[in-house]
Structures are given as structure tokens and as C-alpha cells.
């Protein structure tokens, strides 16, 4: 099953990925996770996610620095913009909505970081969409062990898509 991706372009930036690319990157995360044979727990988690809902949805909103700053300050109490924010959806009891959540990506920062890190713009976009999707699925990088798990998953998904290791 694929995830339906709603895309909102809220920036003047150009050279942005289209809905097809964004959707491909999101679905590559779920495909890679479902194929991991070393983790039966993870396979059950993904199977459970899909069996609970007929289809899954998420929104990707591509924003400018002003909106990224405002959201970062409101939700993370951090000053200034950040490249990606994830907002997992928690369904209230008795409500059945197939929404994973929202990913917000700052287009200006993505372009600036790709240039600074000498990565292709497309590869960096893919990485941040994958990173945000993993957050929606409950992955985090607060501790070193969590970061290692999440980074290894990102590397696998990117490799599956033909992109180099971003680290």
C-alpha cells in the first residue's frame, strides 16, 4: 500500500521537487521498513499500521524561512528556521482518520545546505523527506542509540533510491 501525499507549496523558491518525487521518497521509507528481515517487531509494526487503515495520508508543506522560523519557535522553542519539522498526527479516541501527520520543509535552507554540504539538491530533498517521514513513524535521534538507528534507516532508504550516504 502506498501513502497518499498532499503537497502544499508556500514559498517563492523555484527548483522544488514535484509531488511525484515527494511521494516516491515517502513510500520508499515504508517499502524499506517492510523489507527489513532482521526486525520482526518492525515488520509487525508496519503491517499493523497498514492493516488499521485502508490508506494512509500525510502532508508535506514546503515553506519559506519566515514560516519555518515561526513554526520552529512555536513548537521547538528554537530561534530561527530549521530545515525540516515533523508533526505526527494523534487521532482522538473514537476518530478514525488515516493521517500520519505533517512534514514542513524550508526550501531556502534545503538549497543552502545542499550547496554547503556539496550534495545534489535532489539527494538532500530526498534525505529530508525520508528523515521527516521516519519521525512521523516514531523514530527519533534524541539519544546516540536512537540517532544510529534512524541514520542507518535513512542510509538504507537513500541507497534503495540510488542516492549516496548523506553522512
N, CA, C and O of each residue as an XYZ file, in Angstrom:
668
protein
N       0.832     -1.177      0.000
C       0.000      0.000      0.000
C       0.878      1.242      0.000
O       1.889      1.301      0.699
N       0.489      2.215     -0.777
C       1.214      3.479     -0.833
C       0.549      4.503      0.069
O      -0.634      4.409      0.396
N       1.351      5.481      0.458
C       0.836      6.599      1.236
C       0.458      7.706      0.266
O       1.217      8.028     -0.648
N      -0.711      8.282      0.469
C      -1.145      9.424     -0.326
C      -0.488     10.675      0.268
O      -0.573     10.916      1.472
N       0.159     11.455     -0.575
C       0.871     12.643     -0.120
C       0.202     13.890     -0.687
O       0.054     14.037     -1.900
N      -0.195     14.777      0.208
C      -0.722     16.087     -0.163
C       0.446     17.059     -0.068
O       1.147     17.079      0.944
N       0.666     17.860     -1.096
C       1.791     18.795     -1.106
C       1.263     20.218     -1.139
O       0.378     20.555     -1.925
N       1.825     21.045     -0.267
C       1.488     22.465     -0.219
C       2.769     23.264     -0.479
O       3.740     23.155      0.271
N       2.760     24.049     -1.526
C       3.911     24.901     -1.842
C       3.608     26.304     -1.326
O       2.743     26.993     -1.867
N       4.319     26.728     -0.278
C       4.090     28.032      0.342
C       5.391     28.833      0.344
O       5.803     29.366      1.375
N       6.022     28.910     -0.808
C       7.290     29.604     -0.944
C       7.427     30.143     -2.359
O       6.793     29.647     -3.290
N       8.251     31.149     -2.507
C       8.554     31.716     -3.827
C       9.719     30.977     -4.486
O      10.023     31.207     -5.657
N      10.366     30.095     -3.735
C      11.525     29.364     -4.253
C      11.144     28.573     -5.499
O       9.998     28.162     -5.679
N      12.136     28.376     -6.343
C      11.961     27.544     -7.541
C      12.836     26.311     -7.392
O      13.507     26.149     -6.373
N      12.838     25.470     -8.361
C      13.633     24.241     -8.345
C      13.240     23.350     -7.160
O      14.092     22.847     -6.427
N      11.937     23.173     -6.997
C      11.399     22.345     -5.924
C      11.005     20.981     -6.472
O      10.640     20.868     -7.642
N      11.073     19.949     -5.645
C      10.636     18.632     -6.117
C       9.127     18.613     -6.361
O       8.365     19.297     -5.678
N       8.719     17.828     -7.336
C       7.293     17.733     -7.617
C       6.646     16.688     -6.713
O       7.325     15.959     -5.990
N       5.329     16.637     -6.773
C       4.564     15.733     -5.921
C       4.974     14.279     -6.142
O       5.031     13.494     -5.195
N       5.255     13.927     -7.379
C       5.641     12.547     -7.696
C       6.919     12.140     -6.968
O       6.992     11.051     -6.398
N       7.924     13.011     -6.987
C       9.186     12.713     -6.304
C       8.976     12.627     -4.790
O       9.474     11.709     -4.139
N       8.243     13.581     -4.241
C       7.990     13.583     -2.804
C       7.264     12.309     -2.381
O       7.594     11.707     -1.359
N       6.285     11.907     -3.168
C       5.530     10.685     -2.876
C       6.420      9.456     -2.975
O       6.321      8.548     -2.150
N       7.282      9.424     -3.974
C       8.205      8.296     -4.128
C       9.100      8.158     -2.902
O       9.318      7.047     -2.419
N       9.617      9.266     -2.397
C      10.515      9.226     -1.240
C       9.791      8.764      0.018
O      10.341      7.985      0.796
N       8.574      9.231      0.222
C       7.789      8.796      1.388
C       7.540      7.296      1.312
O       7.751      6.580      2.290
N       7.096      6.822      0.161
C       6.774      5.404      0.027
C       8.003      4.510      0.071
O       7.904      3.341      0.444
N       9.158      5.043     -0.303
C      10.401      4.269     -0.204
C      10.733      3.956      1.252
O      11.311      2.910      1.544
N      10.375      4.845      2.157
C      10.594      4.593      3.584
C       9.802      3.364      4.011
O      10.349      2.451      4.629
N       8.518      3.344      3.681
C       7.680      2.225      4.103
C       8.092      0.922      3.429
O       8.057     -0.139      4.051
N       8.479      1.002      2.169
C       8.942     -0.200      1.472
C      10.199     -0.753      2.132
O      10.292     -1.954      2.384
N      11.156      0.110      2.411
C      12.407     -0.320      3.030
C      12.152     -0.907      4.406
O      12.716     -1.945      4.751
N      11.310     -0.256      5.194
C      10.993     -0.770      6.530
C      10.303     -2.123      6.454
O      10.587     -3.010      7.259
N       9.407     -2.289      5.504
C       8.669     -3.555      5.405
C       9.547     -4.699      4.912
O       9.229     -5.866      5.142
N      10.649     -4.379      4.236
C      11.541     -5.414      3.706
C      12.640     -5.820      4.680
O      13.370     -6.778      4.427
N      12.759     -5.111      5.776
C      13.829     -5.429      6.728
C      13.539     -6.757      7.405
O      12.598     -6.866      8.191
N      14.332     -7.750      7.108
C      14.094     -9.081      7.658
C      14.683     -9.244      9.052
O      14.285    -10.154      9.780
N      15.619     -8.386      9.441
C      16.237     -8.566     10.758
C      15.347     -8.087     11.899
O      15.678     -8.317     13.063
N      14.251     -7.443     11.608
C      13.399     -6.931     12.675
C      11.948     -7.376     12.477
O      11.185     -6.727     11.760
N      11.581     -8.474     13.110
C      10.202     -8.912     13.007
C       9.283     -7.945     13.738
O       8.130     -7.772     13.340
N       9.775     -7.307     14.808
C       8.967     -6.304     15.510
C       8.615     -5.172     14.561
O       7.469     -4.724     14.516
N       9.599     -4.712     13.806
C       9.382     -3.611     12.871
C       8.409     -4.034     11.776
O       7.538     -3.254     11.390
N       8.544     -5.245     11.277
C       7.608     -5.727     10.260
C       6.179     -5.761     10.808
O       5.237     -5.376     10.115
N       6.021     -6.219     12.047
C       4.683     -6.240     12.658
C       4.148     -4.822     12.817
O       2.960     -4.577     12.605
N       5.019     -3.890     13.188
C       4.613     -2.503     13.373
C       4.100     -1.911     12.053
O       3.055     -1.261     12.028
N       4.826     -2.135     10.971
C       4.414     -1.617      9.667
C       3.147     -2.313      9.199
O       2.233     -1.657      8.701
N       3.077     -3.635      9.351
C       1.868     -4.369      8.961
C       0.662     -3.878      9.740
O      -0.424     -3.727      9.180
N       0.847     -3.628     11.028
C      -0.237     -3.138     11.866
C      -0.695     -1.761     11.408
O      -1.892     -1.477     11.375
N       0.251     -0.918     11.059
C      -0.069      0.427     10.593
C      -0.964      0.361      9.364
O      -1.951      1.092      9.270
N      -0.621     -0.518      8.416
C      -1.403     -0.624      7.191
C      -2.715     -1.365      7.395
O      -3.706     -1.050      6.737
N      -2.742     -2.340      8.292
C      -3.982     -3.093      8.471
C      -5.039     -2.278      9.205
O      -6.231     -2.553      9.069
N      -4.622     -1.280      9.979
C      -5.574     -0.464     10.714
C      -6.327      0.508      9.812
O      -7.426      0.945     10.153
N      -5.751      0.843      8.679
C      -6.346      1.845      7.803
C      -6.272      1.354      6.355
O      -5.321      0.675      5.968
N      -7.281      1.704      5.566
C      -7.284      1.310      4.167
C      -6.213      2.042      3.381
O      -5.592      1.468      2.487
N      -5.998      3.295      3.709
C      -4.926      4.049      3.070
C      -4.382      5.030      4.094
O      -5.080      5.425      5.028
N      -3.145      5.411      3.910
C      -2.513      6.374      4.805
C      -2.237      7.656      4.041
O      -2.018      7.637      2.830
N      -2.250      8.768      4.761
C      -2.018     10.068      4.149
C      -1.048     10.873      4.999
O      -0.957     10.690      6.213
N      -0.329     11.762      4.337
C       0.463     12.760      5.042
C       0.545     14.001      4.172
O       0.318     13.953      2.963
N       0.873     15.104      4.812
C       1.016     16.374      4.106
C       2.458     16.827      4.189
O       3.080     16.768      5.250
N       2.988     17.281      3.057
C       4.295     17.927      3.030
C       4.051     19.377      2.639
O       3.499     19.663      1.577
N       4.468     20.277      3.505
C       4.332     21.709      3.253
C       5.731     22.284      3.066
O       6.580     22.174      3.950
N       5.961     22.892      1.919
C       7.259     23.489      1.600
C       7.130     24.991      1.816
O       6.314     25.657      1.179
N       7.953     25.512      2.729
C       7.779     26.882      3.208
C       9.033     27.734      3.015
O      10.095     27.247      2.628
N       8.866     29.030      3.303
C       9.993     29.963      3.293
C      10.593     30.041      4.701
O      10.108     29.399      5.633
N      11.650     30.833      4.833
C      12.330     30.921      6.130
C      11.460     31.546      7.209
O      11.549     31.157      8.373
N      10.625     32.503      6.845
C       9.776     33.156      7.852
C       8.831     32.149      8.492
O       8.700     32.111      9.716
N       8.171     31.334      7.677
C       7.249     30.344      8.239
C       7.995     29.260      8.997
O       7.534     28.806     10.044
N       9.146     28.840      8.479
C       9.941     27.828      9.176
C      10.396     28.351     10.536
O      10.404     27.608     11.516
N      10.772     29.617     10.597
C      11.186     30.229     11.870
C      10.036     30.265     12.860
O      10.190     29.901     14.026
N       8.880     30.709     12.379
C       7.707     30.811     13.252
C       7.324     29.446     13.819
O       7.056     29.325     15.015
N       7.298     28.432     12.979
C       6.949     27.087     13.443
C       8.006     26.529     14.396
O       7.669     25.898     15.398
N       9.267     26.756     14.089
C      10.350     26.268     14.936
C      10.301     26.923     16.313
O      10.514     26.263     17.330
N      10.024     28.210     16.337
C       9.938     28.925     17.607
C       8.714     28.484     18.408
O       8.792     28.330     19.627
N       7.592     28.282     17.735
C       6.356     27.880     18.408
C       6.441     26.459     18.950
O       6.065     26.216     20.097
N       6.924     25.522     18.152
C       6.856     24.106     18.513
C       8.120     23.540     19.119
O       8.059     22.536     19.829
N       9.276     24.159     18.859
C      10.527     23.635     19.411
C      11.224     24.643     20.324
O      12.272     24.348     20.899
N      10.641     25.822     20.453
C      11.232     26.894     21.244
C      12.674     27.182     20.835
O      13.527     27.474     21.673
N      12.928     27.093     19.531
C      14.238     27.391     18.964
C      14.106     28.600     18.049
O      13.155     28.710     17.276
N      15.062     29.494     18.147
C      15.038     30.713     17.350
C      15.570     30.429     15.948
O      16.583     29.748     15.791
N      14.887     30.951     14.935
C      15.319     30.827     13.553
C      14.723     29.615     12.857
O      14.089     28.766     13.485
N      14.936     29.549     11.558
C      14.358     28.443     10.782
C      15.132     27.139     10.982
O      16.297     27.142     11.378
N      14.465     26.048     10.702
C      15.110     24.742     10.666
C      14.732     24.099      9.337
O      13.757     24.506      8.706
N      15.495     23.100      8.909
C      15.266     22.531      7.583
C      14.007     21.675      7.501
O      13.297     21.729      6.497
N      13.713     20.882      8.538
C      12.543     20.001      8.492
C      11.926     19.873      9.881
O      12.624     19.737     10.886
N      10.614     19.919      9.903
C       9.838     19.685     11.117
C       8.797     18.616     10.811
O       8.231     18.580      9.719
N       8.556     17.757     11.774
C       7.538     16.715     11.614
C       6.526     16.835     12.733
O       6.872     17.042     13.896
N       5.264     16.698     12.350
C       4.166     16.785     13.297
C       3.314     15.526     13.173
O       2.374     15.498     12.378
N       3.627     14.476     13.952
C       2.813     13.257     13.893
C       1.391     13.544     14.326
O       1.159     14.318     15.254
N       0.441     12.917     13.654
C      -0.973     13.090     13.983
C      -1.372     12.049     15.022
O      -1.128     10.855     14.850
N      -1.983     12.518     16.092
C      -2.512     11.606     17.105
C      -4.026     11.701     17.068
O      -4.613     12.723     17.424
N      -4.635     10.631     16.637
C      -6.082     10.588     16.474
C      -6.778     10.566     17.839
O      -6.416      9.776     18.711
N      -7.765     11.427     18.017
C      -8.540     11.371     19.267
C      -9.306     10.055     19.349
O      -9.625      9.459     18.320
N      -9.599      9.600     20.556
C     -10.361      8.354     20.720
C     -11.680      8.414     19.949
O     -12.393      9.417     19.991
N     -11.987      7.334     19.253
C     -13.236      7.236     18.523
C     -13.215      7.863     17.141
O     -14.205      7.784     16.413
N     -12.101      8.487     16.766
C     -11.982      9.105     15.445
C     -11.000      8.271     14.633
O      -9.910      7.957     15.110
N     -11.379      7.913     13.415
C     -10.518      7.087     12.580
C     -10.175      7.848     11.306
O     -10.915      7.807     10.322
N      -9.050      8.538     11.340
C      -8.573      9.288     10.188
C      -7.229      8.690      9.785
O      -6.373      8.498     10.649
N      -7.012      8.392      8.514
C      -5.783      7.718      8.086
C      -4.589      8.665      7.908
O      -3.827      8.523      6.952
N      -4.426      9.609      8.805
C      -3.402     10.635      8.662
C      -2.178     10.306      9.506
O      -2.286     10.110     10.717
N      -1.007     10.244      8.860
C       0.250     10.051      9.594
C       0.695     11.357     10.241
O       1.223     11.348     11.353
N       0.487     12.476      9.559
C       0.882     13.770     10.101
C       1.359     14.697      9.005
O       1.059     14.508      7.826
N       2.112     15.707      9.421
C       2.603     16.734      8.507
C       4.121     16.849      8.594
O       4.715     16.712      9.664
N       4.722     17.100      7.454
C       6.149     17.408      7.367
C       6.247     18.802      6.775
O       5.613     19.100      5.762
N       7.045     19.658      7.409
C       7.272     21.012      6.916
C       8.751     21.134      6.584
O       9.610     20.836      7.413
N       9.040     21.575      5.360
C      10.434     21.687      4.915
C      10.681     23.106      4.408
O       9.891     23.655      3.640
N      11.790     23.682      4.854
C      12.170     25.035      4.450
C      13.022     24.960      3.186
O      14.173     24.525      3.228
N      12.447     25.386      2.068
C      13.111     25.270      0.761
C      14.439     26.026      0.708
O      15.416     25.522      0.153
N      14.481     27.225      1.277
C      15.703     28.027      1.243
C      16.846     27.315      1.958
O      17.975     27.282      1.470
N      16.536     26.746      3.125
C      17.585     26.038      3.869
C      18.044     24.781      3.149
O      19.232     24.457      3.159
N      17.118     24.075      2.528
C      17.496     22.860      1.786
C      18.514     23.220      0.705
O      19.537     22.549      0.566
N      18.235     24.271     -0.054
C      19.146     24.685     -1.130
C      20.491     25.127     -0.564
O      21.543     24.761     -1.089
N      20.453     25.908      0.500
C      21.691     26.412      1.111
C      22.534     25.267      1.674
O      23.750     25.237      1.488
N      21.881     24.321      2.367
C      22.599     23.183      2.951
C      23.184     22.271      1.876
O      24.315     21.803      2.010
N      22.435     22.018      0.825
C      22.931     21.158     -0.255
C      24.203     21.747     -0.856
O      25.173     21.032     -1.105
N      24.188     23.042     -1.082
C      25.368     23.718     -1.635
C      26.540     23.641     -0.665
O      27.653     23.293     -1.057
N      26.290     23.966      0.598
C      27.346     23.971      1.615
C      27.926     22.570      1.829
O      29.134     22.416      2.010
N      27.068     21.559      1.808
C      27.495     20.180      2.058
C      27.928     19.461      0.778
O      28.280     18.281      0.808
N      27.899     20.171     -0.329
C      28.294     19.642     -1.639
C      27.521     18.366     -1.993
O      28.090     17.362     -2.421
N      26.189     18.450     -1.793
C      25.282     17.357     -2.149
C      24.422     17.837     -3.300
O      24.242     19.039     -3.495
N      23.900     16.901     -4.054
C      22.934     17.317     -5.072
C      21.671     17.788     -4.360
O      21.309     17.269     -3.304
N      21.012     18.770     -4.947
C      19.791     19.298     -4.352
C      18.739     18.197     -4.218
O      18.063     18.104     -3.194
N      18.602     17.370     -5.243
C      17.633     16.276     -5.241
C      17.914     15.289     -4.105
O      16.993     14.851     -3.416
N      19.183     14.942     -3.914
C      19.547     13.998     -2.853
C      19.238     14.573     -1.475
O      18.785     13.854     -0.585
N      19.482     15.871     -1.303
C      19.216     16.482      0.001
C      17.708     16.563      0.266
O      17.262     16.321      1.388
N      16.928     16.900     -0.754
C      15.474     16.886     -0.603
C      15.004     15.482     -0.202
O      14.212     15.326      0.727
N      15.499     14.474     -0.909
C      15.106     13.091     -0.602
C      15.436     12.755      0.846
O      14.620     12.169      1.557
N      16.636     13.128      1.277
C      17.058     12.836      2.644
C      16.114     13.481      3.667
O      15.704     12.831      4.629
N      15.775     14.735      3.465
C      14.936     15.422      4.448
C      13.504     14.898      4.457
O      12.874     14.851      5.513
N      12.986     14.507      3.307
C      11.648     13.898      3.266
C      11.674     12.549      3.987
O      10.759     12.231      4.748
N      12.701     11.774      3.752
C      12.856     10.478      4.423
C      12.987     10.680      5.927
O      12.357      9.970      6.710
N      13.802     11.642      6.327
C      14.010     11.956      7.740
C      12.675     12.336      8.401
O      12.332     11.829      9.469
N      11.941     13.226      7.753
C      10.650     13.650      8.290
C       9.653     12.518      8.375
O       8.897     12.427      9.342
N       9.641     11.652      7.375
C       8.725     10.510      7.371
C       9.045      9.553      8.516
O       8.140      9.046      9.179
N      10.324      9.311      8.744
C      10.704      8.440      9.864
C      10.250      9.030     11.196
O       9.821      8.294     12.084
N      10.341     10.343     11.341
C       9.822     10.976     12.563
C       8.323     10.719     12.709
O       7.851     10.434     13.810
N       7.574     10.816     11.615
C       6.134     10.555     11.688
C       5.840      9.122     12.108
O       4.794      8.842     12.693
N       6.762      8.220     11.809
C       6.588      6.810     12.158
C       7.131      6.484     13.548
O       7.138      5.323     13.959
N       7.586      7.513     14.274
C       8.011      7.302     15.654
C       9.500      7.224     15.891
O       9.931      7.021     17.026
N      10.288      7.379     14.861
C      11.741      7.350     15.034
C      12.226      8.715     15.501
O      11.618      9.741     15.196
N      13.337      8.715     16.251
C      13.886      9.967     16.746
C      15.402      9.845     16.837
O      15.965      8.780     16.584
N      16.050     10.932     17.197
C      17.513     10.941     17.302
C      17.962     11.719     18.535
O      18.980     12.411     18.523
N      17.169     11.585     19.600
C      17.500     12.287     20.838
C      18.738     11.661     21.482
O      19.656     12.377     21.882
N      18.768     10.358     21.584
C      19.936      9.681     22.145
C      20.831      9.186     21.014
O      20.401      9.093     19.865
N      22.072      8.870     21.349
C      23.013      8.359     20.349
C      22.520      7.054     19.726
O      22.661      6.846     18.521
N      21.943      6.180     20.547
C      21.467      4.894     20.002
C      20.284      5.104     19.067
O      20.189      4.442     18.033
N      19.374      6.022     19.419
C      18.253      6.337     18.533
C      18.758      6.949     17.231
O      18.279      6.608     16.150
N      19.721      7.846     17.340
C      20.280      8.506     16.151
C      20.917      7.479     15.223
O      20.769      7.564     14.004
N      21.623      6.509     15.795
C      22.275      5.484     14.971
C      21.239      4.659     14.205
O      21.418      4.371     13.021
N      20.170      4.286     14.878
C      19.103      3.512     14.223
C      18.482      4.332     13.095
O      18.307      3.838     11.981
N      18.153      5.577     13.391
C      17.483      6.432     12.402
C      18.400      6.713     11.214
O      17.965      6.642     10.065
N      19.666      7.031     11.484
C      20.612      7.310     10.400
C      20.812      6.088      9.519
O      20.873      6.211      8.296
N      20.915      4.907     10.124
C      21.078      3.683      9.327
C      19.867      3.441      8.430
O      20.018      3.012      7.286
N      18.675      3.711      8.940
C      17.476      3.575      8.116
C      17.487      4.579      6.966
O      17.166      4.231      5.830
N      17.857      5.822      7.262
C      17.935      6.845      6.217
C      18.914      6.416      5.116
O      18.624      6.547      3.927
N      20.058      5.909      5.528
C      21.080      5.472      4.564
C      20.530      4.351      3.687
O      20.742      4.349      2.474
N      19.817      3.389      4.304
C      19.244      2.271      3.535
C      18.219      2.746      2.516
O      18.234      2.323      1.360
N      17.333      3.625      2.955
C      16.291      4.117      2.042
C      16.935      4.902      0.902
O      16.587      4.712     -0.263
N      17.864      5.773      1.236
C      18.540      6.555      0.198
C      19.288      5.651     -0.777
O      19.271      5.889     -1.984
N      19.937      4.624     -0.261
C      20.648      3.684     -1.120
C      19.669      2.967     -2.049
O      19.948      2.787     -3.234
N      18.528      2.563     -1.508
C      17.484      1.915     -2.318
C      17.044      2.829     -3.485
O      16.710      2.353     -4.569
N      17.054      4.144     -3.233
C      16.656      5.110     -4.256
C      17.818      5.539     -5.165
O      17.623      6.280     -6.129
N      19.022      5.064     -4.846
C      20.183      5.403     -5.669
C      20.917      6.666     -5.244
O      21.707      7.214     -6.012
N      20.658      7.134     -4.019
C      21.339      8.321     -3.505
C      22.465      7.918     -2.558
O      22.375      6.880     -1.903
N      23.522      8.723     -2.477
C      24.650      8.388     -1.599
C      24.338      8.617     -0.119
O      23.380      9.304      0.233
N      25.153      8.035      0.715
C      25.085      8.220      2.167
C      25.243      9.711      2.476
O      26.242     10.312      2.081
N      24.274     10.323      3.179
C      24.346     11.757      3.434
C      25.270     12.129      4.592
O      25.530     13.307      4.834
N      25.760     11.124      5.298
C      26.576     11.400      6.474
C      28.016     11.261      6.145
O      28.869     11.454      7.011
